[in-house]
Amino acid sequence: MQEARNTASRSTGLTDLRTLTHGQLLETLKELGQPAFRVKQIEEWIWEKGASSFDDMTNLPKALRSALSDQFTLGGVSQVARQVSEDGSRKYLLRYADNTTVECVGMPSGNKLAVCVSSQAGCGMGCAFCATGAAGLTRSLTAGEIYDQVIHVRDDFDSRVSSVVLMGQGEPFVNYDATLAAMRKINSPDGLGIGARHITVSTCGIIPAIKRFANEPEQFTLAVSLHSAVQRTRNALMPGVRKFSLMHLYEVMGEYVDKTGRRPTYEYALIRGVNDTEDELGALCDFCRDNLAHVNIIKLNEVKGSRFQPSSDARAGEFVRRLANVGVEATIRQSRGQDIDAACGQLKQRLGK
């Protein structure tokens, strides 16, 4: 299925059926003289079974399948390349109908399968240590295109997906509406039925979007890429969020916790001699102290040609210990798929190069 999904919507000008709301699909079928129960059948084929063409919808009349194919496509992706890591992770380069490509990753652990998906093709945030940012932004993805990545990984592993993280290429909160719509469909019983707390979105710190996200009704998990609690250092590492000060971010995250009662995660990639100094550690402790937060310490994943190098294991351990001393839970996240450039900050829309 993943090799030859129908990807005609952008190239033919036909509407992707998956962009229709339930009400719009109901109205479309009414216009075609079809009973309302056909809506549920079609939605099951699209969102649960991942149908690649209307011919797959075998419980629909042939005349209806033909009528739908005259007006709509089913989106989808084609697989350009696939790599398998020694730790069992799999990285995919997928192509949409307009030849835009993205990467996503499947990470098995026991009987569980986590999927890391992209919200944009490329990224415009320009983070200095990230391969995706160096490539620039091609375009944002639709909700269906984000969802397609999860389906593709699920089908390749032939396994139920237990969690999804939007931590691949792109800044999800720059593509807020499509990102939230994809998360809701992943969460929905009419989609993949994955619990909201097992769906995590990661942002560089787009403050207006964090405020908006705090008002959403679902219990989705929020992660913020912090990487430094010193303004000058963060500005240099993450120029795309330079206009959002750390003081403002601190205030907004406090509001987020007060409003939702949920604990956010701060991601902190340790870079030797840059954000792993005593001053940087002290600032991080001050930023997180007395707040509901979890800190993910990530030893920087090396990117070919980058001037940055990862900190030592000992330094990572010291960060965890010192954070614990001020009452902040921190863990060292073990990166997956480093040998195939599938880890955090390594995705760059090409494989095996």
C-alpha beads as a LAMMPS data file, in Angstrom:
LAMMPS data file: protein, C-alpha beads

353 atoms
352 bonds

1 atom types
1 bond types

-500.0 500.0 xlo xhi
-500.0 500.0 ylo yhi
-500.0 500.0 zlo zhi

Masses

1 110.0

Atoms # bond

1 1 1 0.000 0.000 0.000
2 1 1 2.746 2.438 0.934
3 1 1 4.456 2.056 -2.465
4 1 1 1.617 3.205 -4.697
5 1 1 -0.932 5.345 -2.881
6 1 1 -3.019 7.693 -4.999
7 1 1 -1.252 11.066 -4.863
8 1 1 -3.138 12.895 -7.577
9 1 1 -4.877 15.721 -5.708
10 1 1 -2.236 18.441 -6.170
11 1 1 -1.343 17.453 -9.727
12 1 1 -4.906 17.000 -11.091
13 1 1 -6.677 19.845 -9.345
14 1 1 -9.245 17.471 -7.876
15 1 1 -10.221 17.936 -4.235
16 1 1 -8.751 15.599 -1.643
17 1 1 -11.820 13.884 -0.157
18 1 1 -10.180 13.904 3.255
19 1 1 -10.359 17.700 3.433
20 1 1 -14.162 17.524 3.606
21 1 1 -15.820 17.795 7.001
22 1 1 -18.342 15.183 8.071
23 1 1 -21.124 17.599 7.147
24 1 1 -19.640 18.366 3.737
25 1 1 -19.247 14.674 2.963
26 1 1 -22.854 14.082 4.014
27 1 1 -24.011 16.859 1.679
28 1 1 -21.893 15.487 -1.185
29 1 1 -23.428 12.040 -0.863
30 1 1 -26.903 13.558 -0.644
31 1 1 -26.248 15.330 -3.944
32 1 1 -25.182 11.964 -5.402
33 1 1 -28.439 10.405 -4.224
34 1 1 -26.755 8.186 -1.642
35 1 1 -28.034 7.240 1.837
36 1 1 -26.423 8.828 4.883
37 1 1 -24.901 5.570 6.146
38 1 1 -22.419 5.698 3.268
39 1 1 -20.618 8.524 5.087
40 1 1 -19.513 6.240 7.918
41 1 1 -18.397 3.583 5.435
42 1 1 -16.280 6.097 3.515
43 1 1 -14.795 7.612 6.664
44 1 1 -13.801 4.149 7.895
45 1 1 -12.023 3.467 4.621
46 1 1 -10.208 6.809 4.723
47 1 1 -9.201 7.161 8.351
48 1 1 -9.091 3.661 9.803
49 1 1 -8.185 1.428 6.874
50 1 1 -6.087 3.934 4.945
51 1 1 -7.639 3.190 1.562
52 1 1 -5.308 4.053 -1.309
53 1 1 -8.000 4.301 -3.984
54 1 1 -11.775 4.332 -4.306
55 1 1 -11.595 0.807 -5.753
56 1 1 -10.486 -0.354 -2.302
57 1 1 -13.898 0.633 -0.928
58 1 1 -15.485 -2.675 -1.804
59 1 1 -18.675 -2.186 0.214
60 1 1 -19.603 0.864 -1.874
61 1 1 -21.551 0.506 -5.149
62 1 1 -19.348 0.705 -8.242
63 1 1 -21.372 3.651 -9.511
64 1 1 -20.648 5.606 -6.323
65 1 1 -16.939 4.765 -6.454
66 1 1 -16.831 6.012 -10.030
67 1 1 -18.676 9.214 -9.164
68 1 1 -16.342 9.924 -6.270
69 1 1 -13.235 9.320 -8.371
70 1 1 -14.516 11.853 -10.929
71 1 1 -14.596 14.580 -8.266
72 1 1 -12.046 13.624 -5.628
73 1 1 -8.743 12.000 -4.850
74 1 1 -7.568 10.342 -1.640
75 1 1 -4.254 12.122 -1.202
76 1 1 -1.625 9.733 0.063
77 1 1 2.114 9.336 -0.337
78 1 1 4.631 7.269 -2.220
79 1 1 7.731 5.903 -0.544
80 1 1 10.978 7.151 -2.051
81 1 1 13.357 5.449 0.371
82 1 1 13.422 3.534 3.638
83 1 1 16.279 2.909 6.063
84 1 1 16.414 0.556 9.036
85 1 1 18.506 1.383 12.091
86 1 1 20.384 -1.169 14.152
87 1 1 18.022 -0.262 17.024
88 1 1 14.984 -1.239 14.923
89 1 1 13.859 2.285 14.042
90 1 1 12.872 2.946 10.439
91 1 1 13.187 6.236 8.606
92 1 1 11.115 6.992 5.531
93 1 1 11.409 9.561 2.783
94 1 1 7.890 10.106 1.453
95 1 1 6.724 12.039 -1.594
96 1 1 3.426 13.837 -2.107
97 1 1 1.771 14.435 -5.466
98 1 1 3.474 17.792 -6.061
99 1 1 6.887 16.102 -5.534
100 1 1 7.290 17.647 -2.079
101 1 1 9.145 15.233 0.191
102 1 1 9.197 14.764 3.958
103 1 1 10.721 12.358 6.434
104 1 1 9.096 10.458 9.268
105 1 1 10.330 7.781 11.669
106 1 1 8.877 4.660 13.276
107 1 1 10.370 3.640 16.626
108 1 1 9.368 0.227 18.006
109 1 1 9.871 -0.653 21.663
110 1 1 8.629 -4.049 22.790
111 1 1 5.022 -4.277 21.685
112 1 1 4.681 -0.508 21.296
113 1 1 5.241 1.649 18.234
114 1 1 5.952 5.394 18.406
115 1 1 5.822 7.480 15.241
116 1 1 7.601 10.805 14.730
117 1 1 5.989 12.867 11.974
118 1 1 6.709 16.138 10.193
119 1 1 4.313 19.086 10.111
120 1 1 6.140 20.915 7.319
121 1 1 8.438 20.040 4.471
122 1 1 11.643 21.596 5.704
123 1 1 11.616 24.339 8.337
124 1 1 11.927 28.102 8.366
125 1 1 13.030 28.527 11.979
126 1 1 16.745 28.325 11.189
127 1 1 17.949 26.629 14.389
128 1 1 21.739 26.585 14.159
129 1 1 22.226 22.953 15.203
130 1 1 19.412 21.398 13.124
131 1 1 19.822 19.836 9.669
132 1 1 16.184 20.520 8.784
133 1 1 16.529 24.221 9.500
134 1 1 19.614 24.469 7.311
135 1 1 17.568 23.260 4.337
136 1 1 14.888 25.959 4.706
137 1 1 11.118 25.669 4.329
138 1 1 9.420 24.205 1.268
139 1 1 5.805 24.390 2.433
140 1 1 3.434 23.473 5.242
141 1 1 1.580 20.164 5.150
142 1 1 -2.160 19.608 5.266
143 1 1 -3.783 17.660 8.096
144 1 1 -4.248 14.712 5.749
145 1 1 -0.599 14.783 4.725
146 1 1 0.489 14.701 8.370
147 1 1 -1.944 11.861 9.054
148 1 1 -0.653 9.957 5.998
149 1 1 2.770 9.636 7.617
150 1 1 1.321 7.817 10.622
151 1 1 -0.671 5.484 8.379
152 1 1 2.391 4.759 6.259
153 1 1 4.498 3.774 9.263
154 1 1 1.656 1.742 10.758
155 1 1 1.214 -0.234 7.550
156 1 1 4.949 -0.805 7.107
157 1 1 5.297 -2.200 10.626
158 1 1 1.880 -3.910 10.381
159 1 1 1.385 -2.832 13.968
160 1 1 -0.906 -0.560 15.943
161 1 1 0.614 2.843 16.674
162 1 1 0.722 3.537 20.415
163 1 1 2.007 7.132 20.381
164 1 1 2.699 9.973 17.967
165 1 1 5.111 12.876 18.350
166 1 1 5.092 15.888 16.049
167 1 1 8.822 16.436 16.373
168 1 1 9.940 15.833 12.801
169 1 1 10.564 18.489 10.190
170 1 1 8.980 21.883 10.627
171 1 1 7.506 24.061 13.368
172 1 1 4.029 22.660 14.105
173 1 1 2.710 25.895 15.599
174 1 1 3.514 27.854 12.434
175 1 1 1.118 25.367 10.790
176 1 1 -1.277 25.392 13.730
177 1 1 -4.666 24.618 12.173
178 1 1 -3.477 21.669 10.094
179 1 1 -1.404 20.333 12.988
180 1 1 -4.324 20.427 15.409
181 1 1 -6.694 18.888 12.863
182 1 1 -4.237 16.019 12.305
183 1 1 -3.821 15.482 16.048
184 1 1 -7.588 15.388 16.504
185 1 1 -7.993 12.820 13.746
186 1 1 -5.181 10.696 15.192
187 1 1 -6.971 10.894 18.552
188 1 1 -10.494 10.314 17.243
189 1 1 -12.213 6.912 17.583
190 1 1 -13.059 7.424 13.912
191 1 1 -9.350 7.802 13.150
192 1 1 -6.532 5.952 14.904
193 1 1 -7.998 6.185 18.399
194 1 1 -4.706 7.076 20.100
195 1 1 -5.137 8.666 23.527
196 1 1 -4.582 12.424 23.628
197 1 1 -1.855 12.138 26.270
198 1 1 0.051 9.865 23.890
199 1 1 0.102 12.582 21.212
200 1 1 2.832 15.185 21.709
201 1 1 3.443 18.387 19.784
202 1 1 6.803 20.136 20.010
203 1 1 7.284 23.851 19.425
204 1 1 10.294 26.155 19.415
205 1 1 8.220 28.511 21.547
206 1 1 5.664 30.319 19.373
207 1 1 3.997 32.181 22.224
208 1 1 0.648 33.174 20.623
209 1 1 0.138 29.540 19.576
210 1 1 1.015 28.235 23.055
211 1 1 -1.684 30.524 24.461
212 1 1 -4.151 29.200 21.908
213 1 1 -3.144 25.603 22.578
214 1 1 -3.820 26.054 26.309
215 1 1 -7.479 26.646 25.463
216 1 1 -7.954 23.493 23.394
217 1 1 -10.172 20.913 25.127
218 1 1 -8.018 17.839 24.453
219 1 1 -5.348 16.538 26.831
220 1 1 -2.575 16.654 24.236
221 1 1 0.996 16.850 25.524
222 1 1 3.159 19.927 24.913
223 1 1 6.935 19.971 24.539
224 1 1 8.956 23.168 24.166
225 1 1 12.400 23.205 22.577
226 1 1 14.289 25.387 25.043
227 1 1 17.987 24.575 24.490
228 1 1 19.093 27.559 26.574
229 1 1 17.678 29.686 29.377
230 1 1 20.174 32.472 28.589
231 1 1 18.644 34.936 26.143
232 1 1 21.831 35.639 24.169
233 1 1 22.591 31.950 23.721
234 1 1 19.034 31.082 22.738
235 1 1 18.945 33.922 20.216
236 1 1 22.086 32.541 18.569
237 1 1 20.883 28.938 18.560
238 1 1 17.237 29.617 17.667
239 1 1 16.941 32.821 15.611
240 1 1 13.403 31.963 14.490
241 1 1 12.010 32.699 17.964
242 1 1 14.281 35.621 18.826
243 1 1 11.276 37.956 19.019
244 1 1 9.777 35.850 21.834
245 1 1 11.766 36.584 24.977
246 1 1 12.526 33.947 27.594
247 1 1 10.775 36.082 30.211
248 1 1 7.607 36.087 28.094
249 1 1 7.944 32.352 27.475
250 1 1 8.335 31.758 31.217
251 1 1 5.147 33.709 31.932
252 1 1 3.139 31.996 29.200
253 1 1 4.227 28.528 30.281
254 1 1 3.129 29.361 33.825
255 1 1 -0.262 30.356 32.440
256 1 1 -0.380 27.133 30.425
257 1 1 0.217 24.997 33.519
258 1 1 -2.319 26.952 35.586
259 1 1 -4.970 26.634 32.896
260 1 1 -4.445 23.006 31.873
261 1 1 -2.924 21.362 34.942
262 1 1 -0.655 19.477 32.549
263 1 1 3.106 19.188 32.872
264 1 1 5.016 20.409 29.812
265 1 1 8.374 19.051 28.738
266 1 1 11.375 21.240 27.986
267 1 1 13.807 19.814 25.458
268 1 1 17.442 20.704 25.949
269 1 1 20.080 19.499 23.484
270 1 1 23.464 19.698 25.224
271 1 1 26.110 21.337 23.041
272 1 1 29.708 21.264 24.238
273 1 1 30.982 24.696 25.270
274 1 1 27.777 26.444 24.191
275 1 1 24.873 25.627 26.509
276 1 1 26.494 23.173 28.916
277 1 1 28.473 25.692 31.014
278 1 1 27.923 26.444 34.692
279 1 1 26.167 29.708 33.846
280 1 1 23.857 27.926 31.425
281 1 1 23.067 25.209 33.963
282 1 1 22.313 27.786 36.638
283 1 1 19.980 29.669 34.292
284 1 1 18.163 26.454 33.376
285 1 1 17.661 25.594 37.053
286 1 1 16.290 29.089 37.694
287 1 1 13.935 28.864 34.693
288 1 1 12.465 25.528 35.788
289 1 1 12.589 25.910 39.576
290 1 1 9.187 25.956 41.321
291 1 1 7.421 25.138 38.045
292 1 1 5.595 22.034 36.931
293 1 1 7.972 20.786 34.261
294 1 1 9.993 17.853 33.012
295 1 1 13.321 18.411 31.265
296 1 1 14.496 16.092 28.518
297 1 1 18.274 16.294 28.316
298 1 1 19.404 15.320 24.836
299 1 1 23.041 14.854 23.956
300 1 1 23.279 16.752 20.697
301 1 1 22.918 14.461 17.702
302 1 1 25.790 15.119 15.335
303 1 1 25.001 16.617 11.941
304 1 1 27.538 16.340 9.154
305 1 1 29.285 19.663 8.579
306 1 1 28.012 21.226 11.814
307 1 1 30.421 23.151 14.033
308 1 1 28.626 21.916 17.153
309 1 1 29.630 18.872 19.185
310 1 1 27.693 16.940 21.852
311 1 1 28.494 17.265 25.545
312 1 1 29.897 14.354 27.534
313 1 1 27.833 11.735 29.354
314 1 1 29.218 13.080 32.615
315 1 1 28.002 16.595 31.853
316 1 1 24.539 15.322 30.923
317 1 1 24.413 13.461 34.226
318 1 1 25.411 16.616 36.102
319 1 1 22.526 18.521 34.502
320 1 1 20.079 15.847 35.674
321 1 1 21.539 15.867 39.209
322 1 1 21.520 19.653 39.587
323 1 1 17.976 19.964 38.267
324 1 1 16.856 17.316 40.744
325 1 1 18.447 19.360 43.534
326 1 1 16.027 22.206 42.787
327 1 1 13.030 19.872 42.524
328 1 1 12.891 19.496 38.740
329 1 1 12.561 16.041 37.214
330 1 1 14.954 15.507 34.325
331 1 1 15.949 12.513 32.244
332 1 1 18.520 11.864 29.565
333 1 1 16.661 10.934 26.412
334 1 1 18.222 8.151 24.444
335 1 1 18.141 9.100 20.789
336 1 1 16.824 6.556 18.319
337 1 1 18.054 5.959 14.788
338 1 1 21.255 7.990 14.995
339 1 1 23.053 5.624 12.619
340 1 1 20.568 6.471 9.863
341 1 1 20.301 10.201 10.683
342 1 1 16.795 9.700 12.066
343 1 1 17.317 11.306 15.476
344 1 1 16.263 14.750 16.693
345 1 1 17.712 17.495 14.485
346 1 1 18.988 15.134 11.808
347 1 1 16.036 14.987 9.387
348 1 1 16.801 16.715 6.113
349 1 1 14.565 15.214 3.396
350 1 1 17.056 12.831 1.911
351 1 1 18.220 9.339 2.772
352 1 1 21.406 7.392 2.465
353 1 1 23.523 10.448 1.633

Bonds

1 1 1 2
2 1 2 3
3 1 3 4
4 1 4 5
5 1 5 6
6 1 6 7
7 1 7 8
8 1 8 9
9 1 9 10
10 1 10 11
11 1 11 12
12 1 12 13
13 1 13 14
14 1 14 15
15 1 15 16
16 1 16 17
17 1 17 18
18 1 18 19
19 1 19 20
20 1 20 21
21 1 21 22
22 1 22 23
23 1 23 24
24 1 24 25
25 1 25 26
26 1 26 27
27 1 27 28
28 1 28 29
29 1 29 30
30 1 30 31
31 1 31 32
32 1 32 33
33 1 33 34
34 1 34 35
35 1 35 36
36 1 36 37
37 1 37 38
38 1 38 39
39 1 39 40
40 1 40 41
41 1 41 42
42 1 42 43
43 1 43 44
44 1 44 45
45 1 45 46
46 1 46 47
47 1 47 48
48 1 48 49
49 1 49 50
50 1 50 51
51 1 51 52
52 1 52 53
53 1 53 54
54 1 54 55
55 1 55 56
56 1 56 57
57 1 57 58
58 1 58 59
59 1 59 60
60 1 60 61
61 1 61 62
62 1 62 63
63 1 63 64
64 1 64 65
65 1 65 66
66 1 66 67
67 1 67 68
68 1 68 69
69 1 69 70
70 1 70 71
71 1 71 72
72 1 72 73
73 1 73 74
74 1 74 75
75 1 75 76
76 1 76 77
77 1 77 78
78 1 78 79
79 1 79 80
80 1 80 81
81 1 81 82
82 1 82 83
83 1 83 84
84 1 84 85
85 1 85 86
86 1 86 87
87 1 87 88
88 1 88 89
89 1 89 90
90 1 90 91
91 1 91 92
92 1 92 93
93 1 93 94
94 1 94 95
95 1 95 96
96 1 96 97
97 1 97 98
98 1 98 99
99 1 99 100
100 1 100 101
101 1 101 102
102 1 102 103
103 1 103 104
104 1 104 105
105 1 105 106
106 1 106 107
107 1 107 108
108 1 108 109
109 1 109 110
110 1 110 111
111 1 111 112
112 1 112 113
113 1 113 114
114 1 114 115
115 1 115 116
116 1 116 117
117 1 117 118
118 1 118 119
119 1 119 120
120 1 120 121
121 1 121 122
122 1 122 123
123 1 123 124
124 1 124 125
125 1 125 126
126 1 126 127
127 1 127 128
128 1 128 129
129 1 129 130
130 1 130 131
131 1 131 132
132 1 132 133
133 1 133 134
134 1 134 135
135 1 135 136
136 1 136 137
137 1 137 138
138 1 138 139
139 1 139 140
140 1 140 141
141 1 141 142
142 1 142 143
143 1 143 144
144 1 144 145
145 1 145 146
146 1 146 147
147 1 147 148
148 1 148 149
149 1 149 150
150 1 150 151
151 1 151 152
152 1 152 153
153 1 153 154
154 1 154 155
155 1 155 156
156 1 156 157
157 1 157 158
158 1 158 159
159 1 159 160
160 1 160 161
161 1 161 162
162 1 162 163
163 1 163 164
164 1 164 165
165 1 165 166
166 1 166 167
167 1 167 168
168 1 168 169
169 1 169 170
170 1 170 171
171 1 171 172
172 1 172 173
173 1 173 174
174 1 174 175
175 1 175 176
176 1 176 177
177 1 177 178
178 1 178 179
179 1 179 180
180 1 180 181
181 1 181 182
182 1 182 183
183 1 183 184
184 1 184 185
185 1 185 186
186 1 186 187
187 1 187 188
188 1 188 189
189 1 189 190
190 1 190 191
191 1 191 192
192 1 192 193
193 1 193 194
194 1 194 195
195 1 195 196
196 1 196 197
197 1 197 198
198 1 198 199
199 1 199 200
200 1 200 201
201 1 201 202
202 1 202 203
203 1 203 204
204 1 204 205
205 1 205 206
206 1 206 207
207 1 207 208
208 1 208 209
209 1 209 210
210 1 210 211
211 1 211 212
212 1 212 213
213 1 213 214
214 1 214 215
215 1 215 216
216 1 216 217
217 1 217 218
218 1 218 219
219 1 219 220
220 1 220 221
221 1 221 222
222 1 222 223
223 1 223 224
224 1 224 225
225 1 225 226
226 1 226 227
227 1 227 228
228 1 228 229
229 1 229 230
230 1 230 231
231 1 231 232
232 1 232 233
233 1 233 234
234 1 234 235
235 1 235 236
236 1 236 237
237 1 237 238
238 1 238 239
239 1 239 240
240 1 240 241
241 1 241 242
242 1 242 243
243 1 243 244
244 1 244 245
245 1 245 246
246 1 246 247
247 1 247 248
248 1 248 249
249 1 249 250
250 1 250 251
251 1 251 252
252 1 252 253
253 1 253 254
254 1 254 255
255 1 255 256
256 1 256 257
257 1 257 258
258 1 258 259
259 1 259 260
260 1 260 261
261 1 261 262
262 1 262 263
263 1 263 264
264 1 264 265
265 1 265 266
266 1 266 267
267 1 267 268
268 1 268 269
269 1 269 270
270 1 270 271
271 1 271 272
272 1 272 273
273 1 273 274
274 1 274 275
275 1 275 276
276 1 276 277
277 1 277 278
278 1 278 279
279 1 279 280
280 1 280 281
281 1 281 282
282 1 282 283
283 1 283 284
284 1 284 285
285 1 285 286
286 1 286 287
287 1 287 288
288 1 288 289
289 1 289 290
290 1 290 291
291 1 291 292
292 1 292 293
293 1 293 294
294 1 294 295
295 1 295 296
296 1 296 297
297 1 297 298
298 1 298 299
299 1 299 300
300 1 300 301
301 1 301 302
302 1 302 303
303 1 303 304
304 1 304 305
305 1 305 306
306 1 306 307
307 1 307 308
308 1 308 309
309 1 309 310
310 1 310 311
311 1 311 312
312 1 312 313
313 1 313 314
314 1 314 315
315 1 315 316
316 1 316 317
317 1 317 318
318 1 318 319
319 1 319 320
320 1 320 321
321 1 321 322
322 1 322 323
323 1 323 324
324 1 324 325
325 1 325 326
326 1 326 327
327 1 327 328
328 1 328 329
329 1 329 330
330 1 330 331
331 1 331 332
332 1 332 333
333 1 333 334
334 1 334 335
335 1 335 336
336 1 336 337
337 1 337 338
338 1 338 339
339 1 339 340
340 1 340 341
341 1 341 342
342 1 342 343
343 1 343 344
344 1 344 345
345 1 345 346
346 1 346 347
347 1 347 348
348 1 348 349
349 1 349 350
350 1 350 351
351 1 351 352
352 1 352 353
